[in-house]
Amino acid sequence: MALDEKEMMERPVFMQGQGDGEGDVPGRGTSVMTRTKPKTKKPNLYRVLLLNDDYTPMEFVIHILERFFQKDREAATRIMLLVHNHGVGECGVYTYEVAETKVTQVMDFARQHQHPLQCVMEKK
């Protein structure tokens, strides 16, 4: 029967040649080593941003937000208006790999449709 990770962390580990005190070699002591649980660090998060330009149609930006960021029509329209009025809009916050993938997908899709839309990521 396998022990789960928590049980293994709490269970004492005896050094080779040492036991639990029963039948030990005379003159030898028993020592116990404890294992410490490694601390895991949360991954850094990155904001994915769309930048305004004077050529990409608003409807195309809404389509991008719906397709690649799973935004509903209302949320996509709100973000598109932020991009249009303030020059930048946040599409979402992701781990590095996910953010990088989304930026690449958006940029490739925009280029395929001959739009100069810019999508970037920045550390949160």
NORGI-V414650 format. One record per pair of residues at least 12 apart in sequence whose C-alpha atoms are under 7 Angstrom apart, sorted by sequence separation. I is the first residue (numbers start at 1). GAP is how many residues later the second one is. D is the distance in Angstrom with one decimal. If there is no record, write none. Layout:
I/GAP/D, I/GAP/D
//
This chain:
18/12/5.7, 107/12/6.4, 106/13/6.7, 62/14/5.2, 62/15/5.9, 15/16/7.0, 103/16/5.6, 14/17/6.6, 103/17/6.1, 14/18/5.5, 62/18/6.2, 13/19/5.9, 14/19/6.6, 61/19/6.2, 12/20/6.0, 13/20/5.4, 12/21/6.2, 13/21/6.5, 12/22/5.7, 58/22/6.7, 69/22/6.7, 99/22/6.7, 9/26/5.8, 9/27/6.8, 9/28/6.7, 52/31/5.4, 51/32/6.2, 52/32/5.8, 50/33/6.6, 68/34/6.9, 52/35/4.7, 51/36/5.7, 52/36/6.0, 51/37/4.6, 50/38/5.6, 51/38/6.8, 49/39/6.5, 50/39/5.4, 49/40/5.5, 50/40/6.6, 49/41/4.5, 48/42/5.9, 49/42/5.7, 64/42/6.9, 47/43/6.7, 48/43/5.5, 48/44/5.6, 47/45/5.9, 48/45/6.2, 47/46/4.5, 46/47/5.4, 47/47/6.6, 45/48/6.3, 46/48/5.4, 45/49/5.4, 46/49/6.0, 45/50/4.8, 46/50/6.1, 44/51/6.2, 45/51/6.4, 48/51/6.2, 43/52/6.5, 44/52/7.0, 46/53/6.4, 56/59/5.5, 56/60/6.5, 56/61/6.1, 53/64/6.6, 51/66/6.9, 51/67/5.4, 50/68/6.0, 51/68/6.2, 50/69/4.6, 49/70/5.6, 50/70/6.6, 49/71/5.3, 48/72/5.8, 49/72/5.9, 48/73/4.4, 47/74/5.4, 48/74/6.8, 46/75/6.1, 47/75/5.3, 46/76/5.3, 47/76/6.2, 46/77/4.4, 47/77/5.9, 45/78/6.1, 46/78/5.1, 45/79/5.6
//
